[in-house]
Amino acid sequence: MTRAWIAPSLIALCGAALATVQVLADSPGAAAGIFLLFLALAGVGSPLAFPRSVGAAEALRRSAADGRPVVYWRPGCAYCLRLRARLGRRARRVHWVDIWRDPEGAAAVRAVNGGDETVPTVVVAGRAHTNPAPEWVREQITAQR
């Protein structure tokens, strides 16, 4: 199991444990509700909440061809999740690079952030922007139409 799935797995296990307690207390409705809530939380914190990631080299190649932004992210990052949620459907029009899966992407983020793996880092037209406002990123996507 990769580290991206550790937190979501623990959340799902906690939900299962709490649901089991509710079943033993003769409350199957509450158990189902608790378990579904924890599964939803695990899903939001997992890589499944993001569009499919590509490698840094491929993302930069695609960005050079179509002008779309490249977003470096990692699972479990609240700021990345906020960006993803605020972009909505437009998130599919961005090239996503999971820095936990791509060492080259992690190195690129460290290079522009003083050695720190601060995400989200968004690259637009060759310039890196660390944790930009989602509205700004949305404008960059719209400008590439």
Residue pairs with C-beta under 8 A, 6 or more apart in sequence:
1 9
2 100
2 101
3 100
4 46
4 47
4 74
4 75
4 76
4 98
4 100
4 101
5 46
5 47
5 75
7 45
7 75
7 76
8 42
8 43
8 45
8 46
8 75
9 42
11 38
11 41
11 42
11 45
12 38
12 39
12 42
14 38
15 34
15 35
15 37
15 38
15 39
15 41
15 42
16 35
16 38
18 31
18 34
18 35
18 38
19 31
19 32
19 34
19 35
19 38
20 31
21 31
22 28
22 30
22 31
22 34
23 31
43 49
44 81
45 75
45 76
45 81
46 75
47 53
47 75
47 98
49 81
49 84
50 73
50 75
50 80
50 84
50 91
50 96
50 98
51 91
51 92
51 94
51 96
52 96
53 73
53 96
53 97
53 98
53 101
53 102
54 62
54 95
54 96
54 97
55 97
55 102
55 104
55 105
56 70
56 72
56 97
56 102
56 104
56 105
56 108
57 104
58 95
59 70
59 95
59 96
59 97
59 105
60 70
60 123
62 68
62 95
63 69
63 70
63 95
63 123
66 144
67 125
67 144
68 93
68 94
68 95
68 141
68 144
69 94
69 95
69 122
69 123
69 124
69 137
69 140
69 141
69 144
70 94
70 95
70 96
70 97
70 122
70 123
70 124
71 80
71 83
71 94
71 95
71 96
71 97
71 120
71 121
71 122
71 123
71 137
72 97
72 99
72 105
72 108
72 109
72 119
72 120
72 121
72 122
72 123
73 80
73 83
73 84
73 96
73 97
73 98
73 99
73 119
73 120
74 80
74 98
74 99
74 100
74 117
74 119
75 98
75 100
77 119
77 120
79 119
79 120
79 131
80 119
80 120
82 134
83 120
83 134
83 137
84 91
86 134
86 135
86 138
87 94
87 134
87 137
87 138
87 141
90 138
90 141
90 142
93 141
93 144
94 137
94 141
97 105
98 105
99 105
99 106
99 109
99 117
99 119
100 106
106 117
108 121
109 116
109 117
109 118
109 119
109 121
110 116
110 117
112 121
112 128
112 130
113 121
113 128
113 130
118 130
118 131
119 131
120 130
120 131
120 132
121 128
121 129
121 130
121 131
122 128
122 129
122 132
122 137
122 140
123 129
124 140
129 136
